[in-house]
Amino acid sequence: ALGPAVHLDFAEHRSQAAKIKVNPRGNLWATGHFMGKKSVTGSPHLESPQEPAVPVVFGPSLRALLEDVMELLTRELLKILLQERLLDENQGKYDLADQETGLLTKVLEKYFST
């Protein structure tokens, strides 16, 4: 605690602070650059790789919808690739004896049959 002999006067400091000249048209190169940046720990860019690619700012229902759309697009892409592969095999462009091609075709056919 402060004794009775100690007296703090902040009035003189207030008057000095009021005399600071502010130039609103000064150097504005960084204005807005850090606006809204509170910390990096909550940044969606620092999420673990296991997280879905849907941004965190969306609500749970929108996130679920976007994840469903991404899954549907992935399935359709794989289906198109399988159809193209089967067409090429039927036209004789691929060697059916190739184990990798046959295995990939079987896996994709099984995936789409479910």
Phi, psi and omega in degrees: 000152179273139179282172181293342182280343182267125179230124180256128180241109180266359182297320181292327178288326178296321181291326177291321180293328181288340182273000180292129181272129179247125179257103184291345180257025182286207183286110184250024186297330182255007181297125179090344183296318182256013180293129179085354181273107181261315179199163180266350183290330180266011183290134178292345180283347183256017180288160178289155182295343180284345181291147177294162184281002180281130181301150183290335186292343179281151178289167183300322181291321178290323176299315180297319179297314180295322177295321177296319179296318179296319178295318178298315179297322178296316178299316181295320178297315178296323179296317179296317179297321178295317179298318178296318179297317180294320177297317179295322178294320180293333179271000176083016181282337180246148175280114182292345178283347179295119185295320182295317180296315179296318180295316179298318179298316180296318180297315180293321178297319179293323180297318183275346178281345180272000000 
